[in-house]
Amino acid sequence: MKILLVLNSRIPTSNYDDAERVFWWQARQLHEMGHEPVVLVKQGSMCDFAPVLVLDEKKALAAQVPEGVDIVHFFYRPAAKYLAEFPKPYLITNFDNSTKADAFDPNTVFLSANHAARHEAEVYVYPGMDFRDYGNVLLDFPRNYFHFLGDAAWRGRNVRGAIDLASRTGTRLHVIGGSRINFRKGLRISLSPSARFHGVLSSDGRNMMLNGSRGLLFPVLWHEPFGLPVIESLYFGCPVFGTPFGALPELLCRKVNNDGRKWTGQVDACFSEFGCLSVKRSELLEAIRHAHGFSPERCTEYATDCFSAARMARDYVHLYERVLNGEALHAYAPTLKEAPGNKLLSMEE
């Protein structure tokens, strides 16, 4: 297949941006599977395994589709007016949590069963990571601290909560992806001596930091659509200690409904060999104090088996085939009926 992948950003990214990294891994896997990916991205992008076209956001998307393309895969949500009478079959990966009531294109793909269910939808593909971008996993390396990974400026990721958990257990927390003083989303200063902030590290720096960690502290206060930091940490042998919101129970505790489909509900706590999720700080603190009881080897095996970019690409190719056969991924428009707004979730003592 000749597949046009579209993203309203630059590639490759030097940050921890989810959509950009998933886009890159998907295009590379398609190339290695023998397909013909073409990328339509912002000016300044580079790619050594697919032709690069420059996205003009002022121009109709239909006019930017090159000859011979079989299907178009959007890694952002284009305005509906650009998809009216679109000349090619397409699907859209939605990376975001909506903050207002809305309806979505029937060919929208979500990131997890929970993410889909919250939009009254069923079709999802778990993102996968290309392990070649992460260097060696050093399972015998000394593990003396915990880490937080992600955009620490976003309150929903709750770096303050991660710092509090580390402080209460008398351990050091290395924050990867944030600064002690944050101006971007309102002035916030983290003064705790338990935390060391590293900003965005190089790939080698991030990998070495994860190799030395006993676990990821991830007490998010929103419904996480998926959570790349979770599978990155697991790959490096780090169990996850966080809250049971969004997709996290689905990823760590492998909950399923009686009919065998992935569980999409909400719980107060769940425990597995890959970590602990709870709304109660006391339960998380107890699990963190016993982090040595989790097997780094099993965490790595689990991430490798379930969350590879190769598995992700195969899942998407299956959806491409459905769309090319004239099938809508949903028989209706996925809908978020009630606006959740920007209110954060909460934890208990």
C-alpha positions in Angstrom: 0.0 0.0 0.0 1.0 3.6 -0.6 0.1 5.4 2.7 0.1 9.1 3.3 0.7 9.9 7.0 -0.2 13.4 7.9 0.9 15.4 11.0 0.7 19.1 11.7 4.1 19.2 13.3 7.8 18.6 12.5 9.6 15.2 12.6 11.7 13.9 14.1 10.9 15.4 17.5 13.6 16.2 20.1 11.0 16.3 22.9 8.8 13.6 24.4 5.8 14.4 22.2 3.5 11.4 21.9 2.0 12.0 18.4 5.3 12.8 16.8 7.0 9.7 18.1 4.2 7.4 17.3 3.9 8.9 13.8 7.7 8.3 13.3 7.6 4.7 14.5 4.5 3.9 12.4 6.0 5.3 9.2 9.3 3.4 9.8 7.5 0.1 10.5 5.3 0.5 7.4 8.5 1.0 5.3 10.1 -2.1 6.9 6.9 -4.1 6.2 7.2 -3.4 2.5 4.6 -0.7 2.3 5.2 2.8 0.7 4.8 5.5 3.4 4.8 9.2 2.4 4.8 11.8 5.1 3.0 15.2 4.9 4.4 17.3 7.8 5.5 20.8 8.7 8.4 22.7 7.1 11.8 21.7 8.5 11.0 18.0 8.8 13.4 15.2 7.8 12.9 11.5 7.2 15.3 9.0 5.8 12.8 6.2 5.1 9.9 8.0 3.4 9.4 10.9 1.0 8.7 14.2 2.8 6.0 16.6 1.7 5.5 20.0 3.3 2.0 20.5 4.9 0.4 23.9 4.0 -2.2 24.4 6.6 -3.8 27.2 4.6 -4.4 24.9 1.7 -7.1 22.3 1.3 -5.9 18.9 2.4 -7.4 17.2 -0.6 -5.2 19.2 -2.9 -2.1 18.0 -1.0 -2.6 14.3 -1.5 0.0 13.0 -4.0 -0.9 10.7 -6.9 -1.2 7.0 -6.3 -2.0 7.1 -2.6 -4.2 4.3 -1.4 -5.1 5.6 2.1 -4.5 8.7 4.3 -3.7 8.4 8.0 -4.1 11.6 10.0 -2.2 11.8 13.3 -4.3 14.8 14.4 -7.9 15.8 14.1 -8.4 17.9 10.9 -11.3 20.4 10.8 -14.4 18.7 9.4 -14.5 21.1 6.5 -11.2 19.7 5.2 -12.6 16.2 5.1 -15.9 17.0 3.3 -15.7 15.1 0.0 -12.2 14.0 0.8 -10.9 12.1 -2.3 -9.2 9.2 -0.6 -10.1 6.6 2.2 -8.8 7.9 5.5 -8.6 7.3 9.2 -7.8 9.6 12.1 -5.8 8.8 15.3 -7.1 10.9 18.2 -4.4 11.5 20.8 -6.3 13.9 23.0 -8.9 14.0 25.8 -11.7 16.3 24.8 -12.7 19.1 27.1 -16.1 19.8 25.5 -19.0 17.8 24.2 -18.3 16.9 20.6 -18.8 14.4 17.8 -16.0 12.6 16.0 -15.5 11.3 12.5 -16.7 7.6 12.2 -13.1 6.6 11.1 -11.5 7.8 14.4 -9.1 5.5 16.2 -8.5 6.0 19.9 -5.5 5.0 22.0 -7.0 2.5 24.4 -10.3 0.8 25.2 -10.9 3.3 28.0 -10.1 6.3 25.7 -12.5 4.9 23.1 -15.3 4.1 25.6 -15.3 7.6 27.0 -16.2 8.7 23.5 -18.8 6.0 23.1 -16.5 4.3 20.6 -14.9 0.8 20.2 -12.0 1.1 17.9 -8.5 1.7 19.3 -4.9 0.8 18.8 -2.4 0.8 21.6 0.7 2.9 20.6 3.9 0.9 20.4 7.5 1.9 20.8 10.5 1.1 18.6 12.9 -0.5 21.1 15.8 0.3 18.8 15.5 4.0 19.8 16.1 3.1 23.5 19.5 1.5 23.7 20.3 -1.4 26.0 18.2 -2.4 29.0 20.6 -2.9 32.0 18.6 -5.1 34.3 21.5 -5.7 36.7 22.3 -2.0 37.0 22.0 -0.5 40.6 18.5 1.0 41.1 18.6 3.6 43.8 15.8 6.1 43.1 12.5 6.6 41.4 11.6 8.7 38.3 8.8 10.8 36.8 8.7 11.0 33.0 6.6 13.4 31.0 5.5 17.0 30.7 5.8 18.2 34.3 4.2 21.5 33.3 0.8 19.8 32.8 -1.0 19.8 36.1 -2.9 16.6 35.1 0.4 14.7 35.1 0.8 15.7 38.8 4.5 16.0 39.3 3.8 17.5 42.7 2.1 14.3 43.7 5.0 12.2 42.5 7.4 14.4 44.5 5.2 14.0 47.6 5.2 10.2 47.3 9.0 10.2 47.0 9.4 12.5 49.9 7.2 10.4 52.2 9.1 7.3 51.4 12.5 9.0 51.9 13.7 8.4 48.4 14.9 10.7 45.6 12.8 11.4 42.5 14.4 12.3 39.2 12.0 14.4 37.1 12.6 13.8 33.4 10.8 16.3 31.2 10.3 19.2 33.5 11.9 22.2 35.3 11.7 23.2 39.0 10.4 26.6 38.0 7.6 26.5 35.4 6.4 29.6 33.6 4.6 28.0 30.7 1.3 27.1 32.4 1.3 29.5 35.3 4.1 30.2 37.7 4.8 27.1 39.8 7.9 26.4 41.9 8.8 23.0 43.3 11.1 23.4 46.3 11.3 19.9 47.6 14.8 18.6 48.1 13.6 15.1 47.3 13.3 16.0 43.6 16.0 16.7 41.0 14.7 18.2 37.7 16.5 17.3 34.5 14.4 18.9 31.7 14.3 17.1 28.4 17.3 14.7 28.4 19.0 13.4 25.3 18.1 9.8 24.4 21.2 8.5 26.0 20.6 10.5 29.2 17.0 9.4 29.4 17.9 5.8 28.9 20.7 5.8 31.5 18.3 7.5 34.0 15.6 4.9 33.5 18.2 2.0 33.8 18.9 3.2 37.3 15.3 3.7 38.5 13.4 1.5 40.8 10.1 2.6 39.4 7.9 5.3 37.7 5.8 7.5 40.0 2.8 8.5 37.9 -0.1 9.7 40.1 -2.0 11.4 37.2 -5.1 13.4 38.0 -6.8 13.0 34.6 -8.0 10.1 32.5 -4.8 9.2 30.7 -5.6 8.3 27.1 -2.7 5.8 27.0 0.6 6.9 28.6 3.8 6.4 26.7 5.9 7.0 29.9 4.3 3.8 31.3 5.4 1.5 28.6 8.8 3.2 28.3 9.4 2.7 32.0 8.2 -0.9 31.9 10.6 -1.6 29.1 13.5 -0.5 31.3 12.3 -2.8 34.1 10.5 -0.2 36.1 7.2 -1.0 37.8 4.6 1.7 37.8 3.1 3.3 40.9 0.2 5.7 40.1 -3.5 6.3 40.0 -6.1 4.1 38.3 -7.4 6.7 35.9 -8.0 6.4 32.2 -6.1 3.6 30.5 -3.6 2.8 33.3 -5.5 -0.1 34.9 -6.1 -1.5 31.4 -2.3 -1.4 30.7 -1.0 -2.6 34.0 -3.6 -4.9 35.4 -4.9 -6.5 32.2 -8.5 -6.2 33.3 -11.1 -7.8 31.0 -14.8 -7.9 30.9 -16.7 -11.2 31.1 -17.0 -11.2 27.3 -13.2 -11.0 26.9 -13.0 -7.4 25.8 -10.6 -5.0 27.5 -12.0 -3.5 30.7 -12.9 0.1 30.4 -14.4 0.9 33.8 -13.0 2.6 36.8 -11.7 1.2 40.1 -10.2 2.6 43.2 -7.1 0.3 43.1 -5.5 -2.5 41.2 -2.3 -4.4 41.8 -0.2 -6.6 39.4 3.3 -7.8 39.0 3.9 -4.7 37.0 3.0 -2.1 39.6 0.3 -0.7 41.8 -2.5 1.8 41.1 -4.6 3.4 43.8 -6.5 6.5 44.6 -5.2 6.1 48.2 -1.7 7.6 48.9 -1.3 5.1 51.8 -1.6 2.1 49.4 0.8 3.7 46.9 3.3 4.5 49.7 3.2 0.9 50.9 3.8 -0.4 47.4 6.6 2.0 46.7 8.4 0.9 50.0 8.3 -2.6 48.6 9.4 -1.8 45.1 12.2 -4.3 45.3 9.6 -7.0 45.2 8.8 -6.4 41.6 10.8 -8.1 38.9 12.5 -5.8 36.4 12.8 -8.8 34.0 9.1 -9.4 34.0 8.4 -5.7 33.4 10.7 -5.7 30.4 9.3 -8.9 29.0 5.8 -7.6 29.3 6.5 -4.3 27.5 8.4 -6.1 24.7 5.6 -8.6 24.2 2.7 -6.2 24.2 3.8 -2.7 23.2 6.1 -2.9 20.2 5.9 -0.6 17.2 5.7 -3.7 15.0 2.5 -4.8 16.8 1.1 -1.3 16.4 1.8 -1.2 12.7 0.1 -4.6 12.2 -3.0 -3.4 14.0 -3.1 -0.3 11.9 -2.6 -2.2 8.6 -5.7 -4.3 9.6 -7.7 -1.0 10.0 -6.3 0.3 6.7 -7.7 -2.9 5.0 -11.1 -2.4 6.6 -11.3 1.2 5.4 -10.1 0.3 1.9 -12.8 -2.4 1.8 -15.4 0.4 2.2 -16.1 -0.2 5.9 -16.5 2.7 8.3 -14.6 1.9 11.5 -17.6 3.0 13.5 -21.2 2.7 12.2 -21.9 6.1 13.9 -20.1 9.2 15.0 -18.2 8.6 18.3 -19.6 11.2 20.7 -18.6 12.8 23.9 -22.0 13.9 25.2 -21.0 15.7 28.4 -18.2 18.2 28.6 -15.7 17.1 31.2 -14.0 20.5 31.2 -10.5 20.9 32.7 -11.3 19.8 36.2 -8.7 17.5 37.7 -9.4 14.2 39.5 -8.4 13.6 43.1 -6.7 11.2 45.5 -7.3 10.2 49.0 -5.0 9.7 52.0 
